[in-house]
Amino acid sequence: MVFFKGNEEKENLEAVLKDSIEIEEDLMRTYLITAERVHDDDELKERLENFAEGNAKRTKQLIDELNETKET
């Protein structure tokens, strides 16, 4: 269980998590779009897809954290 000193601190944490989610989602889209445009380098395409997958996992973790924060 997480305890916050005040409502403002909790709101700040929620804002940071929401901003982080947006950043991760933007990066994920960028990597996927770029991977789709790569036709002559399978290794680069795969790395970009792996980056996008990593961002998707981090996004899910941030959403879970945000939801947990809202529940407390």
N, C-alpha and C positions, 0 to 999 in steps of 0.2 A: 504494500500500500504506500502511496506517495502522499506526503504532507507538504502543503505549500504555506509559506509565511503569510501570504495575502492573495487576494483575488487578482491584483495587478501582476504579480509574479506568474500566476497560472495563465493569465491572458497573454503575457509575453511569451511564455513557452509555447502556447498554442499557435501564436503568430509565427514563431520561428519554425515550428513543425509544418505549418501550412505553406510557408515560403519554400521550405526544403522540398516538400512534395512537388510544388510547381517546377522547381529547378530540375529535379530528377526526371519528371515527366517530359520536360522540354528536351533534356539531354537524350532521353530514350527515343523520342521522336526523331531527333537529329541523327542519331546513330542509325536508326532503321531506314530513314530516307536516304542517307548516304550509302548504306549497304545496298539498297535497291539500285543505286546508280553505278555501283562498281560491277563491271562486267569482265575485266581482264585480270583480276587478282583475287582468286578464291580465298587465299589466306587472309587478306585484308577484309574481305566481305565477312568471313567467319568471325574475325576479331571484333568487327563493328557490331555484329549480331550478338556476340557474347557481352560486349559493353552494354547493349540495350537490355539484355536479359538481367545483367547485374543491376541496372537502374530500376528495372521492374521489381526486383526483389527488395531493393532499398525503399522504393516507393511503398510497397506493401508493408514493410516494417514501420515506416514513418506513419502510415495511416493507422496501423494497429496501435502505435504509441499515442497518436493523437486521440484515438477513441478511448484508450485507457485513461488518458489525462482528463478527458471530458467526464468520465464516469466517477472520478474522485472529487 
